[in-house]
Amino acid sequence: MSHKERYTVYTGNKKVLLRTNDLPEALEVREEHKSEGAYIEDRKNKNKHRNDFIG
């Protein structure tokens, strides 16, 4: 099964939290799970958001 959503939010353990096309929604979920090391992976540019948004 293939997911077509652009952004995927993962925890530090690679557990999928959310798949979405909406970046603000992805940022909100990442912020809620920051203590778990959550990060966003962009399907079109694998490294861009992982590097920019890790906090």
Gaussian input, Z-matrix of N, CA and C with variables (Angstrom, degrees):
# hf/3-21g

backbone

0 1
 N
 C     1     B1
 C     2     B2     1     A1
 N     3     B3     2     A2     1     D1
 C     4     B4     3     A3     2     D2
 C     5     B5     4     A4     3     D3
 N     6     B6     5     A5     4     D4
 C     7     B7     6     A6     5     D5
 C     8     B8     7     A7     6     D6
 N     9     B9     8     A8     7     D7
 C    10    B10     9     A9     8     D8
 C    11    B11    10    A10     9     D9
 N    12    B12    11    A11    10    D10
 C    13    B13    12    A12    11    D11
 C    14    B14    13    A13    12    D12
 N    15    B15    14    A14    13    D13
 C    16    B16    15    A15    14    D14
 C    17    B17    16    A16    15    D15
 N    18    B18    17    A17    16    D16
 C    19    B19    18    A18    17    D17
 C    20    B20    19    A19    18    D18
 N    21    B21    20    A20    19    D19
 C    22    B22    21    A21    20    D20
 C    23    B23    22    A22    21    D21
 N    24    B24    23    A23    22    D22
 C    25    B25    24    A24    23    D23
 C    26    B26    25    A25    24    D24
 N    27    B27    26    A26    25    D25
 C    28    B28    27    A27    26    D26
 C    29    B29    28    A28    27    D27
 N    30    B30    29    A29    28    D28
 C    31    B31    30    A30    29    D29
 C    32    B32    31    A31    30    D30
 N    33    B33    32    A32    31    D31
 C    34    B34    33    A33    32    D32
 C    35    B35    34    A34    33    D33
 N    36    B36    35    A35    34    D34
 C    37    B37    36    A36    35    D35
 C    38    B38    37    A37    36    D36
 N    39    B39    38    A38    37    D37
 C    40    B40    39    A39    38    D38
 C    41    B41    40    A40    39    D39
 N    42    B42    41    A41    40    D40
 C    43    B43    42    A42    41    D41
 C    44    B44    43    A43    42    D42
 N    45    B45    44    A44    43    D43
 C    46    B46    45    A45    44    D44
 C    47    B47    46    A46    45    D45
 N    48    B48    47    A47    46    D46
 C    49    B49    48    A48    47    D47
 C    50    B50    49    A49    48    D48
 N    51    B51    50    A50    49    D49
 C    52    B52    51    A51    50    D50
 C    53    B53    52    A52    51    D51
 N    54    B54    53    A53    52    D52
 C    55    B55    54    A54    53    D53
 C    56    B56    55    A55    54    D54
 N    57    B57    56    A56    55    D55
 C    58    B58    57    A57    56    D56
 C    59    B59    58    A58    57    D57
 N    60    B60    59    A59    58    D58
 C    61    B61    60    A60    59    D59
 C    62    B62    61    A61    60    D60
 N    63    B63    62    A62    61    D61
 C    64    B64    63    A63    62    D62
 C    65    B65    64    A64    63    D63
 N    66    B66    65    A65    64    D64
 C    67    B67    66    A66    65    D65
 C    68    B68    67    A67    66    D66
 N    69    B69    68    A68    67    D67
 C    70    B70    69    A69    68    D68
 C    71    B71    70    A70    69    D69
 N    72    B72    71    A71    70    D70
 C    73    B73    72    A72    71    D71
 C    74    B74    73    A73    72    D72
 N    75    B75    74    A74    73    D73
 C    76    B76    75    A75    74    D74
 C    77    B77    76    A76    75    D75
 N    78    B78    77    A77    76    D76
 C    79    B79    78    A78    77    D77
 C    80    B80    79    A79    78    D78
 N    81    B81    80    A80    79    D79
 C    82    B82    81    A81    80    D80
 C    83    B83    82    A82    81    D81
 N    84    B84    83    A83    82    D82
 C    85    B85    84    A84    83    D83
 C    86    B86    85    A85    84    D84
 N    87    B87    86    A86    85    D85
 C    88    B88    87    A87    86    D86
 C    89    B89    88    A88    87    D87
 N    90    B90    89    A89    88    D88
 C    91    B91    90    A90    89    D89
 C    92    B92    91    A91    90    D90
 N    93    B93    92    A92    91    D91
 C    94    B94    93    A93    92    D92
 C    95    B95    94    A94    93    D93
 N    96    B96    95    A95    94    D94
 C    97    B97    96    A96    95    D95
 C    98    B98    97    A97    96    D96
 N    99    B99    98    A98    97    D97
 C   100   B100    99    A99    98    D98
 C   101   B101   100   A100    99    D99
 N   102   B102   101   A101   100   D100
 C   103   B103   102   A102   101   D101
 C   104   B104   103   A103   102   D102
 N   105   B105   104   A104   103   D103
 C   106   B106   105   A105   104   D104
 C   107   B107   106   A106   105   D105
 N   108   B108   107   A107   106   D106
 C   109   B109   108   A108   107   D107
 C   110   B110   109   A109   108   D108
 N   111   B111   110   A110   109   D109
 C   112   B112   111   A111   110   D110
 C   113   B113   112   A112   111   D111
 N   114   B114   113   A113   112   D112
 C   115   B115   114   A114   113   D113
 C   116   B116   115   A115   114   D114
 N   117   B117   116   A116   115   D115
 C   118   B118   117   A117   116   D116
 C   119   B119   118   A118   117   D117
 N   120   B120   119   A119   118   D118
 C   121   B121   120   A120   119   D119
 C   122   B122   121   A121   120   D120
 N   123   B123   122   A122   121   D121
 C   124   B124   123   A123   122   D122
 C   125   B125   124   A124   123   D123
 N   126   B126   125   A125   124   D124
 C   127   B127   126   A126   125   D125
 C   128   B128   127   A127   126   D126
 N   129   B129   128   A128   127   D127
 C   130   B130   129   A129   128   D128
 C   131   B131   130   A130   129   D129
 N   132   B132   131   A131   130   D130
 C   133   B133   132   A132   131   D131
 C   134   B134   133   A133   132   D132
 N   135   B135   134   A134   133   D133
 C   136   B136   135   A135   134   D134
 C   137   B137   136   A136   135   D135
 N   138   B138   137   A137   136   D136
 C   139   B139   138   A138   137   D137
 C   140   B140   139   A139   138   D138
 N   141   B141   140   A140   139   D139
 C   142   B142   141   A141   140   D140
 C   143   B143   142   A142   141   D141
 N   144   B144   143   A143   142   D142
 C   145   B145   144   A144   143   D143
 C   146   B146   145   A145   144   D144
 N   147   B147   146   A146   145   D145
 C   148   B148   147   A147   146   D146
 C   149   B149   148   A148   147   D147
 N   150   B150   149   A149   148   D148
 C   151   B151   150   A150   149   D149
 C   152   B152   151   A151   150   D150
 N   153   B153   152   A152   151   D151
 C   154   B154   153   A153   152   D152
 C   155   B155   154   A154   153   D153
 N   156   B156   155   A155   154   D154
 C   157   B157   156   A156   155   D155
 C   158   B158   157   A157   156   D156
 N   159   B159   158   A158   157   D157
 C   160   B160   159   A159   158   D158
 C   161   B161   160   A160   159   D159
 N   162   B162   161   A161   160   D160
 C   163   B163   162   A162   161   D161
 C   164   B164   163   A163   162   D162

   B1=1.4464
   B2=1.5248
   B3=1.2915
   B4=1.4613
   B5=1.5250
   B6=1.3279
   B7=1.4581
   B8=1.5188
   B9=1.3196
   B10=1.4544
   B11=1.5227
   B12=1.3347
   B13=1.4534
   B14=1.5240
   B15=1.3281
   B16=1.4561
   B17=1.5258
   B18=1.3241
   B19=1.4634
   B20=1.5223
   B21=1.3249
   B22=1.4505
   B23=1.5217
   B24=1.3330
   B25=1.4587
   B26=1.5193
   B27=1.3352
   B28=1.4618
   B29=1.5182
   B30=1.3480
   B31=1.4603
   B32=1.5272
   B33=1.3085
   B34=1.4614
   B35=1.5185
   B36=1.3373
   B37=1.4675
   B38=1.5215
   B39=1.3364
   B40=1.4683
   B41=1.5294
   B42=1.3465
   B43=1.4591
   B44=1.5249
   B45=1.3323
   B46=1.4604
   B47=1.5252
   B48=1.3309
   B49=1.4591
   B50=1.5173
   B51=1.3434
   B52=1.4576
   B53=1.5209
   B54=1.3230
   B55=1.4664
   B56=1.5138
   B57=1.3443
   B58=1.4614
   B59=1.5185
   B60=1.3239
   B61=1.4601
   B62=1.5218
   B63=1.3228
   B64=1.4583
   B65=1.5316
   B66=1.3267
   B67=1.4648
   B68=1.5298
   B69=1.3488
   B70=1.4710
   B71=1.5324
   B72=1.3117
   B73=1.4630
   B74=1.5333
   B75=1.3224
   B76=1.4633
   B77=1.5264
   B78=1.3286
   B79=1.4658
   B80=1.5254
   B81=1.3190
   B82=1.4596
   B83=1.5329
   B84=1.3189
   B85=1.4642
   B86=1.5232
   B87=1.3281
   B88=1.4690
   B89=1.5283
   B90=1.3252
   B91=1.4663
   B92=1.5330
   B93=1.3393
   B94=1.4675
   B95=1.5297
   B96=1.3227
   B97=1.4649
   B98=1.5327
   B99=1.3131
   B100=1.4676
   B101=1.5305
   B102=1.3303
   B103=1.4594
   B104=1.5322
   B105=1.3339
   B106=1.4568
   B107=1.5219
   B108=1.3260
   B109=1.4608
   B110=1.5154
   B111=1.3337
   B112=1.4638
   B113=1.5256
   B114=1.3299
   B115=1.4604
   B116=1.5205
   B117=1.3395
   B118=1.4547
   B119=1.5233
   B120=1.3290
   B121=1.4580
   B122=1.5253
   B123=1.3239
   B124=1.4590
   B125=1.5239
   B126=1.3263
   B127=1.4640
   B128=1.5197
   B129=1.3323
   B130=1.4625
   B131=1.5272
   B132=1.3286
   B133=1.4604
   B134=1.5256
   B135=1.3206
   B136=1.4652
   B137=1.5324
   B138=1.3188
   B139=1.4585
   B140=1.5280
   B141=1.3157
   B142=1.4593
   B143=1.5279
   B144=1.3222
   B145=1.4594
   B146=1.5166
   B147=1.2862
   B148=1.4651
   B149=1.5347
   B150=1.3244
   B151=1.4609
   B152=1.5262
   B153=1.3311
   B154=1.4527
   B155=1.5176
   B156=1.3295
   B157=1.4571
   B158=1.5150
   B159=1.3213
   B160=1.4691
   B161=1.5206
   B162=1.3187
   B163=1.4507
   B164=1.4342
   A1=109.15
   A2=116.26
   A3=121.37
   A4=110.92
   A5=116.14
   A6=121.13
   A7=108.48
   A8=116.89
   A9=122.04
   A10=113.47
   A11=117.35
   A12=119.72
   A13=109.79
   A14=115.96
   A15=120.31
   A16=113.08
   A17=117.69
   A18=121.10
   A19=110.87
   A20=115.61
   A21=121.97
   A22=107.28
   A23=116.47
   A24=121.36
   A25=107.30
   A26=115.68
   A27=122.70
   A28=110.14
   A29=116.05
   A30=120.26
   A31=106.88
   A32=116.78
   A33=120.77
   A34=112.51
   A35=117.48
   A36=122.38
   A37=112.81
   A38=117.07
   A39=123.67
   A40=113.38
   A41=118.22
   A42=121.36
   A43=107.98
   A44=118.11
   A45=122.48
   A46=109.41
   A47=116.10
   A48=121.27
   A49=111.80
   A50=116.70
   A51=120.70
   A52=109.81
   A53=115.60
   A54=122.22
   A55=106.57
   A56=117.45
   A57=120.70
   A58=110.93
   A59=115.96
   A60=122.45
   A61=110.80
   A62=117.47
   A63=123.51
   A64=109.97
   A65=117.36
   A66=121.27
   A67=112.97
   A68=120.41
   A69=118.59
   A70=113.13
   A71=117.23
   A72=120.92
   A73=110.35
   A74=116.94
   A75=121.31
   A76=110.85
   A77=117.16
   A78=120.92
   A79=111.25
   A80=116.76
   A81=121.16
   A82=110.94
   A83=117.14
   A84=121.07
   A85=110.24
   A86=116.87
   A87=119.76
   A88=110.32
   A89=117.19
   A90=121.44
   A91=110.86
   A92=116.91
   A93=121.11
   A94=111.63
   A95=116.84
   A96=121.46
   A97=112.08
   A98=116.21
   A99=121.17
   A100=111.68
   A101=117.79
   A102=121.12
   A103=112.18
   A104=117.21
   A105=121.81
   A106=111.82
   A107=117.57
   A108=121.22
   A109=112.95
   A110=117.18
   A111=121.34
   A112=111.29
   A113=115.17
   A114=121.48
   A115=109.28
   A116=115.62
   A117=122.36
   A118=109.07
   A119=115.44
   A120=120.14
   A121=107.44
   A122=116.25
   A123=123.42
   A124=107.87
   A125=117.57
   A126=121.63
   A127=111.98
   A128=117.74
   A129=120.72
   A130=112.75
   A131=117.68
   A132=121.59
   A133=107.55
   A134=116.92
   A135=122.85
   A136=114.83
   A137=118.93
   A138=120.18
   A139=114.62
   A140=118.78
   A141=121.94
   A142=113.01
   A143=118.62
   A144=120.91
   A145=112.20
   A146=117.54
   A147=118.81
   A148=109.29
   A149=117.04
   A150=121.01
   A151=112.42
   A152=117.65
   A153=121.22
   A154=113.40
   A155=118.73
   A156=120.92
   A157=115.38
   A158=118.53
   A159=118.70
   A160=107.87
   A161=115.95
   A162=118.09
   A163=112.53
   D1=127.29
   D2=-176.95
   D3=-103.35
   D4=136.10
   D5=177.49
   D6=-101.09
   D7=130.90
   D8=-176.45
   D9=-99.23
   D10=-2.44
   D11=179.59
   D12=-66.14
   D13=144.71
   D14=-174.99
   D15=-75.92
   D16=-42.16
   D17=-174.75
   D18=-108.17
   D19=136.25
   D20=175.15
   D21=-125.64
   D22=129.71
   D23=178.54
   D24=-101.05
   D25=126.11
   D26=-179.83
   D27=-117.78
   D28=155.38
   D29=167.79
   D30=-85.14
   D31=175.15
   D32=177.88
   D33=-61.32
   D34=-21.48
   D35=-179.85
   D36=-93.52
   D37=14.05
   D38=179.50
   D39=68.93
   D40=20.77
   D41=174.87
   D42=-81.98
   D43=130.31
   D44=-179.01
   D45=-75.68
   D46=123.94
   D47=176.15
   D48=-95.77
   D49=-37.72
   D50=-173.29
   D51=-160.34
   D52=143.72
   D53=169.34
   D54=-122.59
   D55=127.73
   D56=-175.72
   D57=-156.15
   D58=163.31
   D59=171.06
   D60=-100.07
   D61=-3.01
   D62=-173.87
   D63=-101.65
   D64=106.75
   D65=-177.58
   D66=-62.00
   D67=-44.51
   D68=178.22
   D69=-57.76
   D70=-38.15
   D71=177.34
   D72=-65.13
   D73=-42.19
   D74=178.35
   D75=-63.55
   D76=-41.18
   D77=178.37
   D78=-63.69
   D79=-38.79
   D80=179.79
   D81=-64.20
   D82=-44.87
   D83=179.09
   D84=-66.02
   D85=-40.76
   D86=178.17
   D87=-60.79
   D88=-41.18
   D89=179.98
   D90=-64.69
   D91=-39.45
   D92=179.45
   D93=-64.40
   D94=-30.38
   D95=-176.08
   D96=-110.86
   D97=24.81
   D98=-177.94
   D99=-57.76
   D100=-36.83
   D101=-177.82
   D102=-65.48
   D103=-19.78
   D104=178.16
   D105=-91.97
   D106=3.70
   D107=-179.27
   D108=78.10
   D109=30.43
   D110=-176.99
   D111=-64.08
   D112=145.56
   D113=176.52
   D114=-147.29
   D115=163.13
   D116=-178.54
   D117=-106.79
   D118=133.27
   D119=173.64
   D120=-111.30
   D121=127.01
   D122=-179.84
   D123=-94.94
   D124=120.31
   D125=-176.92
   D126=-60.43
   D127=-31.97
   D128=-177.30
   D129=-85.33
   D130=-22.43
   D131=-179.91
   D132=-146.14
   D133=90.28
   D134=-169.64
   D135=-55.11
   D136=-35.02
   D137=-173.93
   D138=-95.22
   D139=-21.33
   D140=-171.53
   D141=-56.76
   D142=-60.08
   D143=-173.93
   D144=-77.44
   D145=-28.50
   D146=177.79
   D147=-61.58
   D148=-41.45
   D149=179.89
   D150=-77.26
   D151=-40.69
   D152=-175.30
   D153=-71.64
   D154=-33.25
   D155=-169.00
   D156=-106.97
   D157=-5.85
   D158=178.55
   D159=-65.45
   D160=128.88
   D161=-175.99
   D162=-140.65

